[in-house]
């Protein structure tokens, strides 16, 4: 059995599950369990399709780290439901989803899937660290384009992108990133910093879109090279030069916000897939009305154990 590590961007997946499964699916206590069941269906499909031997659910212990906000105050600001002093801000999450998150954690525990987070860091940073330090090939499962920066054929790291839905999963390799954006994966963070991302509150460089960003990276290699060329007045039109120079303060900090952390001091989890205890699975299925969803997930994991 060829070894392969699968890293789940958990929040990305359970948000998608919540909006993809009707909330008429409920537990005996009346709470909806659509996100739980959808998440389990995703695990079953992903494990069956990509055949990992190791699996980790990566968690947002801090979905909006203060150190990123200090650099760019608009970072994810539109998603803050409540500001909290000396603690992570409260993210705006639909109530019917929020009450399912503890059940999702309980379900992952019953299935034997370790959950790993890190204080003051997002799941992206956990994924970045685990992928970068893995000694076996890695599949990153996410709907977040920022993680495209991790793709690395030489190290066997690819992203399975869920952004177009579970029926249209995209396997992103070096060649796929080049075909999609005209840049290398190693240039993606620079590309994203220039392009910006409204969903994360990153303004980007005004007037510089994906095509211009890719052209600049092709000519100058990285963001530092682009900025040097702009300061020297070389290798770009006067208009683009003006835009790059005008965004100087933003570009001083943007890359540190966009780049995922790759060197967190994380515990070494026992991530090897094992067969879940069927009695525990059955008990949980009955308690939360998880039906065939948890059975399919347990069967998929058993087949890979």
C-alpha positions as CSV (number, residue, x, y, z in Angstrom):
1,X,0.0,0.0,0.0
2,X,1.6,3.3,-1.1
3,X,1.7,5.7,1.8
4,X,0.0,9.1,1.4
5,X,-1.0,11.8,3.9
6,X,-4.4,13.5,3.5
7,X,-4.8,16.9,5.2
8,X,-8.4,18.2,5.6
9,X,-9.0,22.0,5.7
10,X,-11.8,21.2,8.1
11,X,-13.7,24.5,8.2
12,X,-13.6,24.9,4.5
13,X,-15.2,21.5,4.2
14,X,-17.9,21.8,6.9
15,X,-19.0,25.2,5.6
16,X,-19.4,23.6,2.1
17,X,-21.2,20.6,3.7
18,X,-23.6,22.9,5.6
19,X,-24.7,24.8,2.4
20,X,-24.8,21.6,0.3
21,X,-27.1,19.4,2.4
22,X,-30.6,20.5,3.4
23,X,-30.9,21.5,7.1
24,X,-34.1,19.4,7.4
25,X,-31.7,16.6,8.4
26,X,-32.0,16.6,12.2
27,X,-30.8,14.8,15.3
28,X,-33.2,13.4,17.9
29,X,-32.8,16.6,20.0
30,X,-33.9,18.7,17.0
31,X,-30.6,20.2,16.1
32,X,-29.7,20.0,12.4
33,X,-26.9,17.6,11.4
34,X,-26.7,18.4,7.7
35,X,-23.1,19.7,8.0
36,X,-22.1,16.7,10.0
37,X,-23.5,14.2,7.5
38,X,-22.2,16.2,4.5
39,X,-18.7,16.3,6.1
40,X,-18.8,12.5,6.6
41,X,-19.9,12.0,3.0
42,X,-17.0,14.1,1.9
43,X,-14.6,12.0,4.0
44,X,-16.0,8.8,2.5
45,X,-15.6,10.0,-1.1
46,X,-12.1,11.5,-0.5
47,X,-10.7,8.5,1.2
48,X,-12.2,6.1,-1.4
49,X,-11.0,8.2,-4.3
50,X,-7.5,9.2,-3.2
51,X,-6.6,6.3,-1.0
52,X,-4.6,7.9,1.8
53,X,-2.9,5.8,4.5
54,X,-2.7,8.8,6.9
55,X,-5.4,11.4,7.6
56,X,-5.5,14.6,9.7
57,X,-8.3,17.1,10.3
58,X,-6.6,20.5,10.4
59,X,-8.4,23.1,12.6
60,X,-8.7,26.8,12.9
61,X,-7.7,27.4,16.5
62,X,-7.6,31.1,15.5
63,X,-9.4,31.9,12.3
64,X,-8.2,35.5,12.3
65,X,-4.8,35.7,14.0
66,X,-4.0,39.1,15.5
67,X,-0.5,39.1,14.0
68,X,-2.1,39.1,10.5
69,X,-4.6,41.7,11.5
70,X,-1.8,43.9,12.9
71,X,-0.3,43.8,9.4
72,X,-3.5,44.3,7.4
73,X,-6.4,45.5,9.6
74,X,-9.0,44.6,6.9
75,X,-8.0,41.0,7.0
76,X,-11.2,39.0,7.3
77,X,-12.8,42.0,9.0
78,X,-16.1,41.6,7.2
79,X,-16.5,38.2,8.8
80,X,-16.2,39.3,12.4
81,X,-19.4,38.8,14.5
82,X,-17.9,40.0,17.7
83,X,-14.5,41.4,18.7
84,X,-12.9,39.9,21.8
85,X,-10.1,41.4,23.8
86,X,-7.1,39.2,24.3
87,X,-8.7,36.3,22.5
88,X,-9.7,35.3,18.9
89,X,-12.5,37.3,17.5
90,X,-15.8,35.5,17.0
91,X,-16.4,34.5,13.4
92,X,-19.8,35.1,11.8
93,X,-21.1,31.5,11.5
94,X,-24.8,30.6,10.9
95,X,-26.3,29.4,14.2
96,X,-27.4,26.1,12.7
97,X,-23.8,25.4,11.7
98,X,-22.2,26.6,14.9
99,X,-24.1,24.1,17.0
100,X,-22.9,21.3,14.7
101,X,-19.2,21.9,15.1
102,X,-18.9,20.1,18.5
103,X,-20.6,17.1,16.9
104,X,-18.2,17.2,14.0
105,X,-15.3,17.1,16.4
106,X,-16.9,14.2,18.3
107,X,-17.5,12.3,15.1
108,X,-13.8,12.8,14.0
109,X,-12.7,11.4,17.4
110,X,-15.0,8.4,17.0
111,X,-13.5,7.7,13.5
112,X,-10.0,7.9,14.9
113,X,-9.1,11.0,12.8
114,X,-6.8,13.3,14.8
115,X,-7.6,17.0,15.0
116,X,-4.7,19.4,15.0
117,X,-4.7,23.1,15.5
118,X,-2.3,25.7,16.7
119,X,-2.8,28.8,18.9
120,X,-2.7,32.1,17.1
121,X,-2.7,30.3,13.7
122,X,-5.2,29.2,11.1
123,X,-5.7,25.7,9.7
124,X,-3.8,26.9,6.6
125,X,-0.7,27.2,8.8
126,X,-1.2,23.8,10.3
127,X,-1.6,22.4,6.8
128,X,1.5,24.3,5.6
129,X,3.6,22.9,8.4
130,X,2.4,19.3,8.1
131,X,2.7,19.3,4.3
132,X,6.2,20.8,4.4
133,X,7.5,18.4,7.0
134,X,5.9,15.3,5.7
135,X,8.2,12.5,4.6
136,X,5.4,10.9,2.4
137,X,3.3,12.4,-0.5
138,X,0.5,14.7,0.6
139,X,-3.0,15.6,-0.6
140,X,-4.3,18.9,0.7
141,X,-8.1,19.0,0.6
142,X,-9.4,22.6,0.5
143,X,-11.6,25.2,-1.1
144,X,-9.0,27.9,-0.3
145,X,-6.9,29.0,-3.2
146,X,-4.2,30.4,-0.9
147,X,-3.0,26.8,-0.3
148,X,-2.1,26.5,-4.0
149,X,1.3,27.9,-2.8
150,X,2.0,24.4,-1.3
151,X,1.8,22.5,-4.6
152,X,5.2,20.8,-5.2
153,X,5.5,17.9,-7.6
154,X,9.1,17.2,-6.4
155,X,7.8,16.6,-2.9
156,X,4.6,14.9,-4.0
157,X,2.3,17.7,-2.6
158,X,-0.8,18.4,-4.5
159,X,-4.0,20.2,-3.7
160,X,-7.4,18.6,-4.2
161,X,-9.5,21.7,-4.7
162,X,-13.2,21.6,-3.7
163,X,-14.1,25.1,-4.8
164,X,-16.2,23.9,-7.7
165,X,-18.0,21.2,-5.6
166,X,-17.4,17.6,-4.6
167,X,-18.5,16.4,-8.0
168,X,-15.9,18.5,-9.8
169,X,-12.8,18.1,-7.7
170,X,-9.7,19.5,-9.2
171,X,-6.3,17.9,-8.7
172,X,-3.7,20.7,-8.8
173,X,-0.1,19.9,-9.6
174,X,2.7,22.1,-10.9
175,X,1.5,21.8,-14.4
176,X,-2.1,22.6,-13.4
177,X,-1.1,25.8,-11.7
178,X,1.0,26.9,-14.7
179,X,-2.0,26.1,-17.0
180,X,-4.5,27.9,-14.8
181,X,-2.5,31.0,-13.9
182,X,0.6,31.1,-15.9
183,X,2.8,31.0,-12.8
184,X,4.6,28.4,-10.7
185,X,3.2,27.3,-7.4
186,X,6.2,28.9,-5.7
187,X,5.1,32.2,-7.1
188,X,1.5,31.8,-6.0
189,X,1.7,33.8,-2.7
190,X,3.3,36.8,-4.6
191,X,0.6,36.5,-7.2
192,X,-2.2,36.4,-4.6
193,X,-0.8,39.3,-2.7
194,X,-0.8,41.5,-5.9
195,X,-4.2,40.2,-7.0
196,X,-5.9,40.6,-3.6
197,X,-8.8,38.6,-2.4
198,X,-12.1,40.3,-1.3
199,X,-13.2,37.1,0.6
200,X,-10.2,37.6,2.9
201,X,-10.3,41.4,3.0
202,X,-7.0,41.7,1.1
203,X,-7.1,44.8,-1.2
204,X,-4.3,43.8,-3.6
205,X,-2.6,46.3,-5.8
206,X,-5.3,48.6,-7.3
207,X,-5.5,48.1,-11.1
208,X,-3.4,44.9,-11.1
209,X,-5.4,41.8,-11.9
210,X,-4.4,38.2,-12.4
211,X,-3.1,38.7,-16.0
212,X,-0.8,41.6,-15.1
213,X,0.4,39.9,-11.9
214,X,1.3,36.8,-13.9
215,X,3.1,38.8,-16.6
216,X,5.1,40.7,-14.0
217,X,6.1,37.4,-12.2
218,X,7.2,35.9,-15.5
219,X,9.4,38.9,-16.2
220,X,10.8,39.5,-12.7
221,X,10.5,36.2,-10.8
222,X,9.0,37.3,-7.6
223,X,7.4,40.2,-5.8
224,X,10.8,41.5,-4.6
225,X,12.1,41.5,-8.2
226,X,8.9,43.3,-9.4
227,X,9.3,46.0,-6.7
228,X,13.0,46.5,-7.6
229,X,12.1,46.9,-11.2
230,X,9.4,49.4,-10.4
231,X,11.8,51.4,-8.3
232,X,14.3,51.4,-11.2
233,X,11.7,52.2,-13.8
234,X,12.5,49.1,-15.8
235,X,10.7,46.1,-17.3
236,X,7.1,47.4,-17.1
237,X,4.9,50.2,-18.4
238,X,4.8,53.5,-16.7
239,X,1.2,52.9,-15.6
240,X,1.9,49.6,-14.0
241,X,5.0,51.0,-12.3
242,X,2.9,53.8,-10.8
243,X,0.4,51.2,-9.4
244,X,3.2,49.1,-7.9
245,X,4.9,52.1,-6.3
246,X,1.5,53.4,-5.0
247,X,0.9,50.1,-3.2
248,X,4.3,50.2,-1.5
249,X,2.9,50.2,2.1
250,X,0.6,47.3,1.4
251,X,3.2,45.3,-0.4
252,X,5.6,45.7,2.6
253,X,3.3,43.5,4.7
254,X,1.0,41.6,2.2
255,X,3.3,38.6,1.6
256,X,3.6,37.9,5.3
257,X,-0.2,37.7,5.6
258,X,-0.7,35.6,2.5
259,X,2.2,33.1,3.0
260,X,1.2,30.1,5.1
261,X,3.5,29.3,8.0
262,X,5.5,26.1,7.4
263,X,7.4,25.7,10.7
264,X,5.0,25.5,13.6
265,X,6.1,23.4,16.5
266,X,3.3,20.9,16.1
267,X,2.9,17.5,17.9
268,X,3.6,14.5,15.8
269,X,0.1,12.9,15.5
270,X,-0.6,9.2,15.0
271,X,-2.2,9.9,11.7
272,X,-2.2,6.4,10.2
273,X,-5.8,5.4,9.3
274,X,-7.2,2.6,11.5
275,X,-10.5,0.8,11.4
276,X,-13.0,2.6,13.6
277,X,-14.7,0.7,16.4
278,X,-18.0,-0.4,15.0
279,X,-19.9,-0.3,18.4
280,X,-18.8,3.3,18.9
281,X,-19.7,4.2,15.4
282,X,-23.2,2.7,15.8
283,X,-23.7,4.5,19.1
284,X,-22.8,7.8,17.6
285,X,-24.9,7.2,14.5
286,X,-28.0,6.6,16.7
287,X,-27.3,9.5,19.0
288,X,-27.1,12.0,16.2
289,X,-29.1,10.4,13.4
290,X,-26.1,10.1,11.1
291,X,-27.5,7.2,9.2
292,X,-25.5,5.8,6.3
293,X,-23.2,8.8,6.2
294,X,-21.1,7.7,9.1
295,X,-21.3,4.1,7.9
296,X,-19.8,5.0,4.5
297,X,-17.1,7.0,6.2
298,X,-16.2,4.2,8.6
299,X,-16.2,1.6,5.7
300,X,-13.9,3.8,3.7
301,X,-11.5,4.2,6.6
302,X,-11.6,0.4,7.3
303,X,-10.7,-0.4,3.7
304,X,-7.6,1.8,4.1
305,X,-6.5,0.5,7.5
